[in-house]
Amino acid sequence: MAHRADGILMVVDSSRKESRADLNLIERFKSKKMILLFSKADLPRRVDRRRCLAPVRKNALARDIRPDWEKPGGAAGGDL
């Protein structure tokens, strides 16, 4: 069904390392309009966001909607 969709909403659990299945799905649907949501931001982050976003960066406008205090240079630091 997803192959017929106009867009994909994919939720990745940030508190665990990205799985091969996660990366395969991102790669498979990279040509679609995609919203990639990283959940569980309140827990220690184990996911590699850059690795997850790499396949879609070329085909999409990536936007970081984290609060300013959570972005690089903000009070909490960190990176995409």
KATA-V593024 format. One record per pair of residues at least 6 apart in sequence whose ideal C-beta (glycine too) atoms are under 6 Angstrom apart, sorted by the first residue. I is the first residue (numbers start at 1). J is the second residue. Records with the same first field share a line. If there is no record, write none. Layout:
BEGIN
I: J + J
END
This chain:
BEGIN
7: 32 + 33
8: 29 + 32 + 34
9: 35
10: 36
11: 37 + 39
12: 22 + 38 + 47
13: 39 + 40
14: 38 + 40 + 41 + 45 + 47
15: 40 + 43
16: 46
17: 46
18: 47 + 52
26: 55
27: 55
30: 55 + 56 + 59
34: 56
49: 80
64: 80
68: 74
69: 75 + 76
70: 76
72: 79
END
